[in-house]
Amino acid sequence: MLNWPDLSLLALIVLGAFYWWNDQGMRQRVLVACTRHCQDREVQLLDQSVSLRRFWLRRDEWGRLKFWRLYEFEFASRENDRYKGRAVTLGARVLDITLEPYPITGS
């Protein structure tokens, strides 16, 4: 029979596994959105990855608590230049993608 400490530990493990699973899906959505954003601006997304920098709970426009996440990635406008970009999500939505200022290459 399970006692309270065992149930608490089990609940913590289940919550951790759910967050990890949820984060993997969100990371994939952000990667697709950042790839599209970079292609639209004719820059190259480097390393084909985004990394989670911060997260916390925040209320959406309807007052519901959701995870707010900040992802960072690197991109290049020329062969040897590296610049940083950021993507912000709230819940399952990508709210904003921003790129550091970079030189625009001629066509």
BELNOR-V841606 format. One record per helix or strand of 3 or more residues. SS is the DSSP state (2 for helix, 1 for strand). FROM is the first residue (numbers start at 1). TO is the last residue. If there is no record, write none. Layout:
SS/FROM/TO
SS/FROM/TO
//
This chain:
2/4/40
1/51/59
1/65/76
1/83/90
1/93/99
//
